[in-house]
């Protein structure tokens, strides 16, 4: 059972997605580059390894954002359950979008990127 889950995580870690932001090509790598359809399926199957991985990816993305942003998110604890609940709702509402879009929206909701 662990081997298929490990294979999924390795495949996700090597996934990248290019997005155009303000005339610059930005590459997203890892779990955040996956589609919301996969997020929904993995959460439905209660894939704990995925859940841990996407929370860690999200925290890293938020940290990187705060490192370069003029308006950072508040420095407070962001529980894994909040990250997962936010991404669950985002992905239900936007099943064809990549997961990182939900993390970007979460940053905005937390007070960054005004």
N, C-alpha and C positions, 0 to 999 in steps of 0.2 A: 504494500500500500504506500509506503514512503517513497519508493522509487518513482512511481508516476507523478507524485506531488513534487518531488525534487526535479524531475524533468520539466514540469510546468514552470517552476520557478527559474530554472536555468534558461528556458526559452524566453521567459518574460524579461530576465535580466539582460538578455542580448538584443531585445527589441528596441528599436529606436524609431522616432517619429520626428519628422521635420515640420516646423510650423513657421509661418511668416509673421513677424511682429515688427511693425514700423519699418518695413523695407529691409529687415535683417532676417537671415535664415537662422532659426533657433532649433537645435536638436534636443529632443527629449528622449531619455533612455530609461530602461527599466520598467517597473510595474506601472508607473504613471502614464507611459506611452500606450498601454493597452486600452482597448475599447471598453466602454461602460457595459456592453453586452457580456463581456467576460467577467467583469466585476460582479454583475448580477448573478451569473451562473455559479461563480466560485463562492459567493456568499450564501446562495441557496443550498449549496452542498456543504456548508459549514467548514470550509477549507481554512483551518486555523493557521497553517503556515502562510497562506496567502494573506490572511488578515493581518498577521504580524508584519509581513513584508510590506504591505501597502501603507500601513501606519508609519513604519520606519521611513519609507520613501517620502511620504507626505511631510513628516517632520523635517527631513533633510531638505525638501523643496522649500518649505517655509523658512528654514534657517538660511538657506542660500538667498532667498528673496530678501530677508531682513539684512543680510550682509551688504546688499547693494542698493536697497530702497531708500528713498528720501523719507517716506512715511512708513515706518515699520509696524508690524503687528505688536500689540502689547506683550510685554514679557511676563507671561503667566502660563501656568501648566495647561496643556491641551491634552485631555484624556483620550486614550485610544478609542473609547466608546463614542466620544463626540466626533472624532475623525470618521469612524466607520458609519455612524448615523448620517453624517453630512454627505458622505460619498454615496451611501445607499439612496438617499433622496435625490441627489443630483443625477445619479445614473438612471433611476427610474424615470426622471423627467427628461433626460437627454441620453437615451440608450445608444445613439449612434455617435456620440462624442467620446473623445479620449478621457481617461480618468483625471489627467492633470487639469482639465478644465474645472472639475469640481474643487480641486485644491486651490486653484486660482480664485474661484468664487469664495472659498472659505477664507482666504487671505483678506479679501475685500470685506467680508462680513466681520472679521476680527478687527478691522480698523486700518489695515494697510491699504496701499494703493487707492488713495482718495482722488 
